[in-house]
Amino acid sequence: MSEEVLDNNEEKIEKEVVIPEFYRDLKEDPESKGLWHYVFRTHGDRKPIATPDGLPHKIDFNWKDMFPQIGNDAHVEVEIGSGKGGFLSEYAPKHPDIVIMGSEWDYTWAKFAQRKMDKAGALANATMLRGDVYFFLRDCVKDNTVDAFHMYFPDPWPKERHHKNRLLRPDFLVEVARVLKPGKRIFYWGTDHKEYNEVALEVFDNFKGCKILERNTAEPTEGIMTGFEKKYRKEGRPIYRSVVEFEK
Ligand SMILES: C[S@@+](CC[C@H](N)C(=O)[O-])C[C@H]1O[C@@H](n2cnc3c(N)ncnc32)[C@H](O)[C@@H]1O
């Protein structure tokens, strides 16, 4: 792979970009059906990291590679940050006519979720991506191929100096909007974190083509509460759920 860069004399030169193979693997776990690894990782790091050079490393990926049973017009949904896989384990079996990919960058939770989904019979039409879903969207998912997004109780990164780690950012929504199919599409959002919720709704409000259909008044999607939601409701915390429409 090569890219055009400008040297000091502003002449275009060809520079070789070397990408170690393991940085851009996307493959199904040979021992765990439905668990797909997409990992940017340096040795010794528990969690995957961003691409080491910050550049996109595109993979020629089609949803059919992950779901061989689907046709070209398949209905595809994505869950962002699935944790223990509670949502997918209930939602996927209720919708055998669609396919849905969960995502979780932490190996332990991704594996936990895959087992839970397996027990629930959800692996017939659902998979679990273990990796950073932002980079997966950016580098693997083709334009106009996703029907809906679910994002429930994302890590709030409460300290101000960590806010930059929050996933619900304008550049994340750029990727969401790019991969959503044309027409009106739904993004389901929920959190217990008041301040992150306000910031997120402002990001949606200011994003071109976004309209909040239900602002903080939505019920759990199809009555399915996620693992974190069950815990937080028991603790009596307020929950903020919204339904957002993207139109393009
Ligand atoms: C607070 S948990 C919520 C899990 C689940 N949605 C629920 O409501 O029970 C958020 C999860 O998102 C995962 N996560 C955070 N950033 C991610 C990213 N960029 N890609 C994939 N998973 C991510 C975290 O590892 C964590 O398990």
The ligand as an SDF file (V2000), in Angstrom:
LIG
                    3D

 27 29  0  0  0  0  0  0  0  0999 V2000
  -21.4010    0.5950   29.8190 C   0  0  0  0  0  0  0  0  0  0  0  0
  -21.3130   -0.7770   28.7640 S   0  0  0  0  0  0  0  0  0  0  0  0
  -22.9890   -1.0410   28.2250 C   0  0  0  0  0  0  0  0  0  0  0  0
  -23.2010   -2.4070   27.6510 C   0  0  0  0  0  0  0  0  0  0  0  0
  -24.6170   -2.7000   27.1460 C   0  0  0  0  0  0  0  0  0  0  0  0
  -24.9400   -1.8860   26.0070 N   0  0  0  0  0  0  0  0  0  0  0  0
  -25.6380   -2.5350   28.2320 C   0  0  0  0  0  0  0  0  0  0  0  0
  -26.3920   -1.5590   28.1640 O   0  0  0  0  0  0  0  0  0  0  0  0
  -25.6970   -3.3730   29.1340 O   0  0  0  0  0  0  0  0  0  0  0  0
  -20.5630   -0.0940   27.3140 C   0  0  0  0  0  0  0  0  0  0  0  0
  -19.7720   -1.1260   26.5580 C   0  0  0  0  0  0  0  0  0  0  0  0
  -19.2930   -0.5530   25.3410 O   0  0  0  0  0  0  0  0  0  0  0  0
  -18.0000   -1.0930   25.0740 C   0  0  0  0  0  0  0  0  0  0  0  0
  -17.3270   -0.1380   24.1640 N   0  0  0  0  0  0  0  0  0  0  0  0
  -16.9430    1.1180   24.4620 C   0  0  0  0  0  0  0  0  0  0  0  0
  -16.3620    1.6980   23.4040 N   0  0  0  0  0  0  0  0  0  0  0  0
  -16.3830    0.7850   22.4030 C   0  0  0  0  0  0  0  0  0  0  0  0
  -15.9160    0.7970   21.0610 C   0  0  0  0  0  0  0  0  0  0  0  0
  -15.3300    1.8840   20.5360 N   0  0  0  0  0  0  0  0  0  0  0  0
  -16.0930   -0.3100   20.3120 N   0  0  0  0  0  0  0  0  0  0  0  0
  -16.6990   -1.4070   20.8580 C   0  0  0  0  0  0  0  0  0  0  0  0
  -17.1500   -1.4740   22.1200 N   0  0  0  0  0  0  0  0  0  0  0  0
  -17.0010   -0.3960   22.8880 C   0  0  0  0  0  0  0  0  0  0  0  0
  -17.3680   -1.2140   26.4450 C   0  0  0  0  0  0  0  0  0  0  0  0
  -16.3310   -2.1690   26.4870 O   0  0  0  0  0  0  0  0  0  0  0  0
  -18.5590   -1.6140   27.3200 C   0  0  0  0  0  0  0  0  0  0  0  0
  -18.6680   -3.0070   27.4830 O   0  0  0  0  0  0  0  0  0  0  0  0
  1  2  1  0
  2  3  1  0
  2 10  1  0
  3  4  1  0
  4  5  1  0
  5  6  1  0
  5  7  1  0
  7  8  2  0
  7  9  1  0
 10 11  1  0
 11 12  1  0
 11 26  1  0
 12 13  1  0
 13 14  1  0
 13 24  1  0
 14 15  1  0
 14 23  1  0
 15 16  2  0
 16 17  1  0
 17 18  1  0
 17 23  2  0
 18 19  1  0
 18 20  2  0
 20 21  1  0
 21 22  2  0
 22 23  1  0
 24 25  1  0
 24 26  1  0
 26 27  1  0
M  CHG  2   2   1   9  -1
M  END
$$$$
